[in-house]
Amino acid sequence: MYLDERSNLILKGVLSNPEISNKELESKYNLSRRQISYSFTKINDWLEENNYPPIKRTNGGKFIVSPKLIELFAEKIDGSVAAKYIPSEKERAELIILMLLGSEDELSLVHFSIELEVSKNTILRDMKLVHQTVSLYSLQIVYSRIHGYDIVGNEWDKRRLLVDVLRKVFDMYQGEAYIQRLARISTADIVKLKQQMEEVEKTLHLQFIDERINILPYIMAAILKRIKKGSLITGSYHIDYEALSDTKEYEAAEIFIQEMENIPKEERLFITLQLLTSNVLSSQFLTDRELPQLKKALAESLDLFEKKALIVFKERELLLEKLVLHMKPAYYRIKYSLTTNYTILEKVSEEFEAIHYIVKDSIKPFEDYIGCEIPESEIKFITIFIGGHLINSGETIQLKKRAIVVCPNGVSISKLMENTLRDLFPEFYFYQAFSIREFEQLKLNYDIVFSPVPVQTDKHLFIVDQFISDFEKLQLRQRVMQGIFGLNSSIVNIEQLMNVIEKHAKIEDKQALAKSLQDYFSFQVSNEIKNKKDFSLPDLIKPETIVLKDRVESWEDAINIAAEPLLKKGVIKERYVAAMLRQHSEIKPHIVLRMNIAIPHAAPEDGVNAVGMSLLKIKEGISFKDGHKVHFVVVIAAIDKNRHLNALLQLMKLSDMDEVLNKLIQTDDENEICKVIQSNIK
């Protein structure tokens, strides 16, 4: 019996988070309750067949997972693959591709069947997925009785596939052992390459992130092996020699190939790219001669973001410098089509949907500079930088307990985790985020560790996803307070209040009072999280905030008329209207969404009392650009950088719905306008 893909995913999901509920599994994997139940039957049959303890459930539906089971499936590298572990269909497809690209032998179904310990019929089924995967890289699988199976196509495309497959296999259970066995890479080779990587770090004055320091030796070993057997890149393809040859990374590539003779220029460039596309935690210099232009393009994108989001960044120059540092290696990932889909970022758009949408809408200056479209995964990274920077702009209260965030996935994600946890636990003092290697060398005095992966510590350790929803934040806070203090809410605050009360009154029942305070703080935390929800467009655009006009005399009149509902409600002051007229003396492109909706606005300090929007619909329209007419003017009042963003996102989406806008133009009833907006906003 083997474990199918769905059951394999569910098993890993429960082992990584035993506290997950059945409903959360249904949502996470988009499955029905019946499908989850069926998979658990298969999982327990497979576990019992292999003499593993089964996963049980309490009457309340909680999973009971044996510590032995969690320990058994924890990442361990002992040089061999656990004999009873059977990879899923997707994992077998990756292993077959690794064998095809890494082996020097002729490969048949028998070879695959023996190595992966499944039947030839199973391998034939897996081959369908292998064909689909390699076709994404413009490659093909061919078979002949004499030479067996092989991958044919350009060597450049084979290298791209090889690098991606190595990363995926590396993340599998016992991945390193699989790579060494199936790609015929020796432990001695890896030890030597790791030493060379340390030399590269010294040469480049940088530090590779934990993930990269572990996977890069295998990538280099597989590349060098292909070079030695004569599978060479011919032609530079997308590589601009001049763009890479003056970099320190190009010089550092010599460390890996110093013992090889007659290495083609293209191969040295490809090795250089592997170094350039590595994320780094820190770097002492940026030597690209294109750096000023890159920085200018990113600055222009930030300008657009500020205009579209109606905000002004605090410490903008610091944000720009961080973006430049990140986008230097990203430049080469994008330009040379080496970007990988980062599965850890799947929830980014969920957490920062409004920010992500505006980032995508503001990235054009950087796209124009780089000369191609920016992949979604790279835009998500930029979203993390900007979202983390906005979170970090707020003040935090640091009290008593010392906490550390440990993250192996690079500076951007670790910083975002740190900022999220700072916001969630104002009682704690947080050190800066650390990589696993840095954490292992720490001599700091700390009490709590937050990490997405298990780490060795005798202090309180909490395993936390890199990106968590509001509900998960509430659950985490309750779990942390329970684990550290034995209470569901903040004992720091309870102790302080108990001490204050005892100074001024006699407490008859301390336990009852503490329980009441505990319940109160749990309620407060829940409410705080709920109250952080952003406004939606229907929350702000209501019949009383809508003005209908057939025509207006001027742009100035349009602003004055559109602002009237907000003035009457006390959302804004007269000086806010004056500021809008001063800043937007004429209708300009940067305040018109999709050529359809004008959004005049000013800064919060110009006279905003609350978040608000008001809508003026002009049936005949107002002249804008090249004879085009704008029929909608929305005055926006923002009190901070965040609470209006969701409504603004929805307004931007609405501005792209020509049919809906045409319907609104013909509608002369405020209630009907609200219904149309409500029915078209998700």
Secondary structure, 3 states (H helix, E strand, C coil): CCCCHHHHHHHHHHHHCCCCCHHHHHHHHCCCHHHHHHHHHHHHHHHHHCCCCCCEECCCCCEECCHHHHHHHCCCCCCCCCCCCCCCHHHHHHHHHHHHHHCCCCECHHHHHHHHCCCHHHHHHHHHHHHHHHHCCCCEEEEECCCEEEEECCHHHHHHHHHHHHHHHHCCCCHHHHHHHHCCCCHHHHHHHHHHHHHHHHHHCEEECHHHHHHHHHHHHHHHHHHHCCCCCCCCCCCCHHHHHCCHHHHHCHHHHCCCCCCCHHHHHHHHHHHHCCCEEEECCCCCCCHHHHHHHHHHHHHHHHHHHCCCCCCHHHHHHHHHHHHHHHHHHHHCCCCCCCHHHCCHHHHCHHHHHHHHHHCHHHHHHHCCCCCHHHHHHHHHHHHHHHHHCCCCCCCCCEEEEECCCCHHHHHHHHHHHHHHCCCCEECCCECHHHHHCCCCCCCEEEECCCCCCCCEEEECCCCCCHHHHHHHHHHHHHHHHCCCCCHHHHHHHHHHHHHHCCCCCHHHHHHHHHHHHHHHHHHHHHHCCCCCHHHHCCHHHEEEECCCCCHHHHHHHHHHHHHHHCCECHHHHHHHHHHCCCCCHHHEECCCEECCECCHHHCECCCEEEEEEEEEEEECCCCCEEEEEEEEECCCCCCCHHHHHHHHHHCCCHHHHHHHHCCCCHHHHHHHHHHHCC
